[in-house]
Amino acid sequence: MAFENALPSKTRGKKSNRMTLDMVCEAAYQCDLEALKLLLQTGDEDQIFNGDINIHLTDCNPLHFAALGGQADCVKLLLDAKADPHVRCSVPSGKEPKTGDTAKDKAAKFEHKSIVTLLEKAEKASKPGWYEADGIANNKKLYSEPKEKPKMPEIKAEPKAAPKAAPKAAAAAAPAAAPAVASGAKLPACLMFPGQGSQYVNMFKDTKDLPEVKDMLAKAKDILGYDLLKLCLEGPEEKLGETQYCQPALFIGGLAGIAKLRQTKPEVVDGATCMAGLSLGEYTALTAAGVLSFEDGLKLVKLRGEAMQEAAKIGDQLMVSVAGLEQDKLDKLCETARKKEGAGSVCQIANCLFPKGFACAGTKPAIEHLAEIALKEGALQAKILKTGGAFHTSMMSPAAEKLEKALAEATPNMKPPKVRIYMNVTGEPLEAGSDPKQIADLLKKQLVSPVQWNPIMQRAIKDGITEFYECGPQKQLKAMMKRINQKMWNNTHSIEV
């Protein structure tokens, strides 16, 4: 499904080109009306933007950029192209998605009164589209649905295979915690698990009464030493956002997503070909795939969160979100920032999230300098993040040392994965049945190595995966899939908890 730009153009969609969303956002913000018209309406096959103008570049979309920049003509042009005025900005971790600013809110904050009036009329004239409360639900008016949606292939069990299935009585007697996938016939589906930043107060409200989730939360009390459910339901937001608390919450949240998915699509849970998790989410994926027991997984996550929070207190650490630059150029800018700040400074890419979308981390002065020079060198956005530390850099070495000892103790109890797992450090898959020692070695490196999320998703798509299921709070992985592959975004489903 492709976005239907309402501005007439015979050249749109004729061929792939290099016109990207960051170009649209930049033209909208800087009021380069001619460039924006070229991208949306008048350009030839090589100069017209073929993507969806409603999606976000980091936390804003083109209409937000035009509104906060006070560019009335650009706002009008975007609205003519069917930009949805109801779309909200992405929000920081811990916030409800519906609290994000609309374009009208942005204009009001910067006192662009004429644009506020323009957007008020636009909101009244149109119903909320693909972005209502959280920005992911499709609007059939904006998207052309195929006559028949592609169906997941049915799995027909052969009579000979029946004896291998676990009896219902045995399944009922097994521990409910850490629902794992089954081996056997597979679907071209991937289960995905979010990392730190997806947590928010009131998570688990829809899943806390599921038997598997109840069991996990009860066991978590003894392992963690506090009531995680109470913290997730009541907050405070600041405490839930702390690394030592949010990581266990997200670990169980991802497994709760599997329990919820099993209620409606057990064939997906049992038949998924592969799994992947972003940073902390990798531990959720490994537990769901049967590598770690629930108890061992939560103990590792508890230690990991505490060690990372402790390591983050060593020196001033920062992270910055950078969008609009190629990786090679951003690497060079990180090097420039390190050299300027001198010996002991750290500045490197920590997360490869989507094309031209990265998080960089390191020492505070170097990261602040990177944010400054990145904008001068053409980045559309360089936003300092409110995180607990310089994760996935050398500054996490003290935490990695503690985690390495815990992993050494856990490795003898680890099992080969039941499905393929795409690993953060390499961006490459480990097939079902892989040696757990290999997994443990990669987990040791994960805290001090960049997360290769964009390469993981690209590889999974290349490997034939056609359906993606995000299990856990919010929809951040789905939002990133929109930037990675729009076709697969349409086949990405969020199982919120």
C-alpha positions in Angstrom: 0.0 0.0 0.0 1.3 3.4 -0.9 0.3 6.9 0.3 -2.0 8.7 -2.1 -0.6 12.2 -2.6 -3.6 14.3 -3.6 -1.4 16.7 -5.7 -1.6 15.7 -9.4 1.5 14.4 -11.0 2.0 12.0 -13.9 5.6 11.3 -12.8 5.0 10.1 -9.3 5.7 6.5 -8.6 7.3 5.8 -12.0 10.6 4.8 -10.6 12.7 4.7 -7.5 14.8 7.7 -6.8 16.9 9.5 -4.1 14.2 11.9 -3.0 13.9 11.2 0.8 11.7 12.3 3.7 14.4 14.5 5.2 14.5 16.6 2.0 10.7 17.2 2.4 11.1 18.1 6.0 14.0 20.5 5.3 12.1 22.2 2.5 9.0 22.6 4.7 11.0 24.0 7.7 13.1 26.4 5.7 10.1 27.5 3.5 11.8 26.5 0.3 8.4 26.4 -1.4 9.9 25.7 -4.9 11.8 22.7 -3.6 8.7 21.5 -1.8 6.6 21.8 -4.9 9.2 20.0 -6.9 9.2 17.1 -4.3 5.4 16.9 -4.0 4.0 18.0 -7.4 6.1 19.2 -10.2 9.2 17.1 -10.2 10.1 14.6 -12.9 10.8 10.9 -12.2 14.1 11.7 -10.5 13.0 14.7 -8.5 9.6 13.8 -7.0 9.1 12.3 -3.6 7.3 8.9 -3.8 7.0 8.3 0.0 4.4 9.1 2.6 4.5 12.7 3.9 2.7 11.7 7.1 5.5 9.7 8.6 8.0 11.0 11.1 11.6 11.9 10.8 12.7 11.2 14.4 9.8 12.8 16.3 8.2 15.2 13.7 6.8 15.0 10.2 6.9 17.6 7.4 3.7 19.3 8.6 5.1 19.7 12.1 8.3 21.2 10.7 6.4 23.6 8.5 4.1 24.6 11.4 6.9 25.2 14.0 8.9 27.1 11.4 6.0 29.4 10.7 5.8 28.5 7.0 2.2 29.1 6.1 2.6 28.5 2.3 4.3 25.2 3.0 1.6 24.2 5.4 -1.0 24.9 2.7 0.9 22.8 0.2 1.2 19.9 2.5 -2.5 20.0 3.4 -3.3 20.1 -0.3 -1.2 16.9 -0.6 -3.4 15.3 2.2 -1.0 15.7 5.1 -3.1 14.7 8.1 -3.4 17.6 10.6 -4.3 15.1 13.4 -0.9 13.5 13.4 0.9 13.8 16.7 4.6 14.0 17.3 6.4 11.0 18.7 6.8 11.4 22.5 9.6 10.7 24.9 9.8 7.5 26.9 7.3 7.3 29.7 4.7 9.5 28.0 1.3 8.4 26.6 1.4 8.6 22.8 -1.7 10.8 22.7 0.1 13.6 24.6 2.3 14.4 21.5 1.9 17.8 19.8 -0.1 18.1 16.6 1.0 20.6 14.0 -1.5 23.1 15.4 0.1 22.7 18.8 3.5 23.3 17.4 2.3 26.5 15.7 0.6 27.7 18.9 3.8 27.2 20.9 5.8 29.4 18.5 2.9 31.9 18.3 2.2 31.5 14.5 -1.4 32.5 14.9 -2.3 32.4 11.2 -1.1 28.9 10.9 -3.0 27.9 14.0 -6.2 29.2 12.4 -5.3 27.4 9.1 -4.7 24.1 10.9 -7.9 24.4 13.1 -9.9 24.6 9.9 -8.1 21.6 8.4 -8.7 19.5 11.6 -12.4 20.3 11.4 -12.6 19.6 7.7 -11.0 16.1 8.0 -11.4 13.1 10.3 -8.4 11.6 12.1 -6.5 9.5 9.6 -3.7 7.0 9.9 -2.5 8.7 13.1 -5.2 8.9 15.8 -4.0 8.2 19.4 -0.7 6.6 18.6 0.1 7.2 14.9 0.0 3.7 13.5 -3.6 2.8 12.6 -4.2 2.9 8.8 -6.8 5.2 7.3 -8.4 3.5 4.3 -9.1 6.9 2.7 -5.4 7.7 2.6 -4.2 4.3 1.6 -5.3 2.1 -1.3 -6.1 -1.3 0.1 -5.4 -4.3 -2.1 -8.6 -6.2 -3.0 -7.4 -9.1 -1.0 -4.9 -8.8 1.9 -2.1 -11.3 1.7 -2.9 -14.2 4.0 -0.4 -16.1 6.2 -0.1 -19.6 4.8 -2.0 -22.2 6.7 -0.2 -24.9 8.5 -1.8 -28.3 7.9 -0.5 -30.8 10.4 0.2 -34.2 8.9 -1.2 -37.2 10.8 2.3 -38.6 11.4 3.4 -35.4 13.1 0.6 -35.5 15.6 2.3 -37.7 18.3 5.1 -35.1 18.6 2.7 -32.4 19.8 2.6 -31.8 23.6 -0.6 -33.2 25.1 -3.0 -30.6 26.4 -2.7 -31.9 30.0 1.1 -31.5 29.9 0.8 -28.0 28.5 -1.6 -27.0 31.2 0.8 -28.4 33.9 3.8 -26.5 32.5 4.9 -23.1 34.0 2.9 -20.3 32.4 5.7 -17.8 32.5 7.9 -16.9 29.5 5.7 -18.2 26.7 8.0 -19.6 24.0 7.5 -20.5 20.4 7.2 -24.1 19.3 9.4 -25.8 16.7 8.1 -27.4 13.6 6.5 -25.9 10.5 7.2 -22.1 10.2 5.5 -19.0 8.9 7.4 -16.1 7.3 6.8 -14.1 10.5 9.2 -12.3 12.9 8.4 -11.5 16.6 10.1 -8.3 17.6 10.7 -6.9 21.1 11.3 -3.2 22.0 14.1 -1.8 24.2 14.5 0.9 26.8 12.3 4.0 26.0 9.1 2.2 25.2 7.9 2.0 28.8 5.1 4.2 30.1 2.9 4.5 33.2 -0.2 2.3 32.8 1.5 -0.5 30.9 0.1 -4.0 31.7 -3.4 -2.6 32.1 -4.7 -4.8 29.3 -2.6 -8.0 30.0 -2.1 -8.2 33.8 -5.0 -10.6 34.2 -3.7 -13.1 31.6 -2.6 -16.3 33.4 0.9 -16.3 31.9 1.4 -12.6 32.8 0.1 -13.1 36.3 2.5 -15.9 36.8 5.5 -13.8 35.5 4.6 -10.8 37.6 4.3 -12.9 40.8 7.7 -14.5 40.2 9.2 -11.1 39.4 8.3 -9.9 42.9 10.6 -12.4 44.5 13.4 -12.0 41.9 13.3 -8.2 41.8 12.4 -7.5 45.4 9.7 -5.0 44.6 6.2 -4.8 43.0 6.9 -4.2 39.3 3.2 -4.2 38.4 2.4 -1.5 40.9 5.2 0.6 39.5 4.1 0.1 35.9 0.5 1.0 36.7 1.0 3.9 39.1 4.5 5.2 38.4 5.9 7.7 39.1 7.0 8.1 35.5 10.5 9.3 36.6 11.2 6.1 38.6 9.8 3.8 35.8 12.1 5.5 33.4 15.2 4.7 35.4 17.3 2.0 33.7 17.2 -0.5 36.6 13.4 -0.4 36.6 12.4 0.0 33.0 14.5 -2.9 31.7 12.7 -5.6 33.8 9.4 -3.9 32.9 10.1 -4.1 29.2 11.5 -7.7 29.5 8.2 -8.9 31.0 6.2 -6.6 28.7 7.6 -8.3 25.6 6.7 -11.7 27.0 3.2 -10.4 27.9 2.9 -9.3 24.3 3.4 -12.9 23.3 0.8 -14.1 25.8 -1.7 -11.6 24.3 -0.9 -12.5 20.7 -1.5 -16.2 21.5 -5.0 -15.3 22.4 -5.8 -14.3 18.9 -3.1 -15.8 16.7 -1.6 -18.8 18.3 -0.4 -20.0 14.9 1.9 -17.0 14.7 3.4 -17.5 18.1 4.0 -21.2 17.5 5.0 -20.8 13.8 7.2 -17.7 13.7 10.4 -18.3 11.7 12.5 -15.8 13.7 12.8 -13.2 16.5 14.7 -10.0 17.1 14.9 -7.6 20.0 16.3 -4.0 20.2 19.0 -3.8 22.9 17.3 -5.0 26.1 14.7 -6.6 23.8 17.3 -9.1 22.7 17.0 -10.8 26.1 13.2 -11.0 25.7 13.7 -12.6 22.3 16.1 -15.1 23.7 13.8 -16.0 26.5 10.8 -16.3 24.1 12.9 -18.6 21.9 13.7 -20.9 24.8 17.4 -20.0 25.2 16.8 -18.6 28.7 14.3 -19.6 31.3 12.1 -16.8 32.5 13.8 -16.7 35.9 17.4 -16.7 34.4 16.4 -14.1 31.8 14.9 -11.7 34.4 17.9 -12.2 36.7 20.3 -11.2 33.9 18.1 -8.2 33.0 17.9 -7.1 36.6 21.7 -7.2 36.9 22.1 -5.6 33.4 19.8 -2.6 34.3 21.5 -2.0 37.7 25.0 -2.3 36.2 24.2 0.1 33.3 22.6 2.6 35.7 25.7 2.5 37.9 28.1 2.8 34.9 26.1 5.8 33.6 27.1 7.7 36.8 30.7 7.7 35.8 31.4 11.1 34.3 28.9 13.2 32.3 27.3 11.0 29.6 24.8 12.0 26.9 23.1 10.5 23.8 21.9 12.4 20.7 19.4 11.4 18.0 20.7 12.4 14.5 18.7 12.2 11.4 19.4 13.0 7.8 23.1 12.0 7.4 24.7 9.0 5.9 26.5 6.7 8.3 30.0 7.4 6.8 29.6 11.1 7.2 28.3 10.8 10.8 31.2 8.5 11.7 33.6 11.3 10.6 31.7 13.9 12.6 32.0 11.7 15.7 35.7 11.5 15.1 35.9 15.3 14.7 34.0 15.8 18.0 36.3 13.4 19.8 39.4 15.1 18.6 38.1 18.5 19.6 37.4 17.4 23.2 40.7 15.6 23.5 41.9 12.6 25.4 39.3 10.5 27.2 36.4 11.8 25.1 33.9 9.3 23.7 31.6 10.0 20.7 30.3 7.2 18.5 27.2 5.7 16.9 25.3 3.7 19.4 22.2 2.7 17.5 21.7 2.2 13.7 17.9 2.5 13.8 16.7 3.2 10.2 18.2 4.7 7.0 19.9 8.0 8.0 18.6 7.6 11.5 21.0 7.0 14.4 21.6 7.5 18.1 25.1 8.6 19.1 26.5 8.5 22.6 29.5 9.4 24.6 30.9 12.1 26.9 28.8 15.2 27.4 31.1 17.8 25.7 31.8 15.6 22.7 28.1 14.8 22.1 27.1 18.5 22.5 29.7 19.4 19.9 28.5 16.6 17.6 24.9 17.9 17.8 26.2 21.4 16.8 28.3 20.3 13.9 25.8 17.7 12.6 23.3 20.5 12.0 25.9 22.6 10.2 26.8 19.6 8.0 23.3 19.0 6.8 21.5 16.9 9.5 17.9 17.7 9.6 17.8 17.0 13.3 20.3 16.5 16.2 18.3 16.2 19.4 19.9 15.5 22.8 18.0 12.6 24.4 16.9 12.2 28.0 18.6 8.8 28.7 20.4 7.3 31.6 23.8 7.1 30.0 26.0 6.5 26.9 24.6 3.0 26.2 26.3 0.8 23.7 29.6 2.6 23.9 32.9 1.9 25.7 31.5 3.9 28.6 29.5 0.8 29.5 32.6 -1.3 30.0 32.2 -1.5 33.8 28.6 -2.8 33.3 29.8 -5.3 30.6 32.4 -6.7 33.0 29.7 -7.4 35.6 27.3 -8.9 33.0 30.1 -11.1 31.6 30.4 -12.9 35.0 26.7 -13.4 35.2 26.5 -14.7 31.7 29.3 -17.2 32.4 27.2 -18.5 35.3 24.0 -18.7 33.2 25.6 -20.3 30.1 25.5 -23.9 31.3 21.7 -23.6 31.7 21.1 -21.9 28.3 19.4 -24.0 25.5 19.8 -23.8 21.7 17.2 -21.4 20.3 14.0 -22.9 18.8 13.9 -20.4 16.0 16.3 -18.1 14.2 17.6 -15.1 16.2 18.9 -11.9 14.6 21.7 -10.5 16.9 22.3 -6.9 17.8 26.0 -6.9 17.6 26.4 -8.4 14.1 23.0 -7.7 12.5 23.2 -11.3 11.3 21.1 -14.4 12.2 21.9 -17.3 14.4 19.9 -20.3 13.2 17.7 -22.5 15.4 19.9 -25.0 17.2 22.9 -22.7 17.5 25.4 -23.1 20.3 24.3 -21.1 23.4 28.0 -20.2 24.0 28.0 -18.3 20.8 24.9 -16.3 22.0 26.5 -15.6 25.3 29.7 -14.3 23.6 27.6 -11.8 21.6 25.6 -10.7 24.6 28.9 -9.9 26.3 29.8 -7.5 23.5 26.3 -6.0 23.2 26.6 -3.3 25.9 29.7 -1.8 24.3 28.7 -2.3 20.6 26.3 -0.4 18.3 22.9 -1.9 17.9 22.4 -2.9 14.3 18.6 -2.6 14.1 18.3 -1.3 10.5 20.6 -4.1 9.2 18.7 -6.7 11.2 15.4 -5.6 9.6 16.9 -5.4 6.1 18.4 -8.8 6.5 15.1 -10.3 7.8 13.2 -8.9 4.8 15.9 -10.2 2.5 15.6 -13.6 4.1 11.9 -13.8 3.1 10.1 -12.5 6.3 6.8 -10.9 5.2 5.0 -10.4 8.6 6.4 -8.6 11.7 4.8 -8.6 15.2 6.0 -6.0 17.7 5.3 -7.5 21.2 5.4 -5.0 24.0 4.4 -1.5 25.0 3.9 1.3 22.4 4.8 1.0 18.8 8.3 2.4 18.3 9.6 -0.6 16.3 6.7 -0.3 13.9 7.3 3.4 13.6 10.9 2.7 12.6 9.8 0.0 10.1 7.9 2.8 8.3 11.3 4.4 7.6 13.0 1.1 6.8 10.5 -0.5 4.4 7.1 1.0 3.8 5.7 -2.2 2.3 6.7 -4.2 5.4 5.3 -1.4 7.6 1.9 -2.3 6.3 2.6 -5.9 7.4 3.8 -4.9 10.9 1.4 -5.4 13.8 1.7 -4.0 17.3 0.7 -6.2 20.2 0.5 -3.6 23.0 0.4 -4.5 26.6 
